[in-house]
């Protein structure tokens, strides 16, 4: 049984951590690898280079939305395909453990589990625009 007094704070923590992770990964692509470099990397995987820009935009907007609590439950679900794509193209072939060369998929699987958990538990405390589902 959930503790209704603390569950909203747990969701807040989950929302903040997940949002920060997406902003960190956006920042890595934007400031370290550069957008053009990220697009070249995507192309080297056989993906359209333009998908890199879409991925960065989704990471940026999604990360901010999670941190602010703007439709966080929906945003959490929308962000899952980004991570599934990373597993399918880069991290899956590297094996399970993230310490493997090219990083395995264990961290991404945990990240997806966090997004699913947030989608199920709710937006949490201090959400600016909570997700409302009609019952």
C-alpha positions as CSV (number, residue, x, y, z in Angstrom):
1,X,0.0,0.0,0.0
2,X,1.3,3.5,-0.8
3,X,1.8,6.1,1.8
4,X,-0.3,9.0,0.4
5,X,1.6,11.5,2.6
6,X,5.0,10.7,1.0
7,X,4.2,9.4,-2.5
8,X,3.9,12.8,-4.0
9,X,7.4,13.7,-2.8
10,X,8.7,10.4,-4.2
11,X,7.2,11.3,-7.5
12,X,8.8,14.7,-7.3
13,X,12.2,13.3,-6.7
14,X,11.8,10.8,-9.5
15,X,10.6,13.6,-11.8
16,X,13.6,15.8,-11.0
17,X,16.2,13.1,-11.3
18,X,14.8,11.9,-14.7
19,X,14.5,15.4,-16.0
20,X,18.1,16.2,-15.0
21,X,19.3,13.0,-16.7
22,X,17.6,14.0,-19.9
23,X,19.1,17.6,-19.7
24,X,22.5,16.1,-19.1
25,X,22.3,13.9,-22.1
26,X,21.0,16.8,-24.2
27,X,24.0,18.9,-23.0
28,X,26.5,16.1,-23.9
29,X,25.1,16.0,-27.4
30,X,24.9,19.8,-27.8
31,X,28.0,21.1,-26.0
32,X,30.5,18.2,-26.2
33,X,29.7,16.3,-29.4
34,X,28.0,19.3,-31.0
35,X,24.7,19.0,-33.0
36,X,26.6,18.4,-36.2
37,X,28.8,15.8,-34.6
38,X,25.8,14.0,-33.1
39,X,24.1,14.0,-36.5
40,X,27.2,12.4,-38.0
41,X,27.2,9.8,-35.3
42,X,23.5,9.0,-36.0
43,X,24.4,8.7,-39.7
44,X,27.2,6.3,-38.9
45,X,24.6,4.1,-37.2
46,X,22.6,4.1,-40.4
47,X,20.0,6.5,-39.0
48,X,19.0,9.8,-40.7
49,X,21.3,12.5,-39.4
50,X,18.3,14.8,-38.8
51,X,17.0,12.3,-36.2
52,X,19.8,13.6,-34.0
53,X,18.2,17.1,-33.9
54,X,14.8,15.6,-33.1
55,X,16.4,13.5,-30.3
56,X,18.1,16.5,-28.8
57,X,14.9,18.6,-29.0
58,X,12.9,15.8,-27.3
59,X,15.6,15.4,-24.6
60,X,15.6,19.2,-23.9
61,X,11.9,19.8,-23.9
62,X,11.2,16.5,-22.1
63,X,13.8,17.2,-19.5
64,X,12.4,20.7,-18.7
65,X,8.8,19.4,-18.7
66,X,9.7,16.7,-16.2
67,X,11.6,19.1,-13.9
68,X,8.7,21.7,-14.0
69,X,6.0,19.0,-13.8
70,X,4.3,19.9,-17.0
71,X,2.2,16.9,-18.1
72,X,5.0,14.8,-16.6
73,X,3.1,11.5,-16.8
74,X,2.6,11.9,-20.6
75,X,6.1,13.2,-21.1
76,X,7.6,10.2,-19.3
77,X,5.9,7.9,-21.8
78,X,6.9,10.0,-24.8
79,X,10.6,9.8,-23.7
80,X,10.7,6.0,-23.6
81,X,11.2,5.6,-27.4
82,X,14.4,7.7,-27.2
83,X,15.9,5.3,-24.8
84,X,14.6,2.2,-26.7
85,X,16.3,3.7,-29.8
86,X,19.6,4.0,-27.9
87,X,19.3,0.4,-26.8
88,X,18.4,-0.8,-30.3
89,X,21.2,1.1,-32.1
90,X,24.1,1.4,-29.7
91,X,23.8,-0.1,-26.2
92,X,21.9,-3.4,-26.9
93,X,24.7,-4.9,-29.1
94,X,27.2,-4.0,-26.3
95,X,25.6,-6.4,-23.9
96,X,23.9,-5.9,-20.6
97,X,26.4,-4.2,-18.3
98,X,26.9,-0.4,-18.8
99,X,30.6,-0.9,-18.0
100,X,31.1,-2.9,-21.3
101,X,32.8,-1.2,-24.2
102,X,30.2,1.1,-25.8
103,X,28.1,0.8,-22.6
104,X,25.5,-1.9,-22.2
105,X,21.8,-1.4,-21.8
106,X,21.4,-1.9,-18.0
107,X,21.3,1.9,-17.2
108,X,18.9,2.6,-20.0
109,X,16.6,-0.2,-18.8
110,X,16.6,1.3,-15.3
111,X,15.9,4.7,-16.8
112,X,12.9,3.3,-18.7
113,X,11.7,1.7,-15.5
114,X,11.9,5.1,-13.7
115,X,9.9,6.7,-16.5
116,X,7.2,4.0,-16.3
117,X,7.1,4.3,-12.5
118,X,6.6,8.1,-12.8
119,X,3.8,7.6,-15.4
120,X,2.1,5.2,-13.0
121,X,2.6,7.0,-9.7
122,X,1.7,10.5,-11.0
123,X,3.1,14.0,-11.5
124,X,4.1,14.4,-7.8
125,X,4.3,17.4,-5.6
126,X,4.8,20.9,-7.0
127,X,3.9,20.0,-10.6
128,X,3.1,23.2,-12.5
129,X,0.7,21.5,-14.9
130,X,-0.4,18.1,-13.6
131,X,-1.6,15.5,-16.0
132,X,-5.3,15.1,-15.7
133,X,-7.1,12.0,-16.9
134,X,-10.8,11.9,-17.0
135,X,-12.3,9.0,-15.1
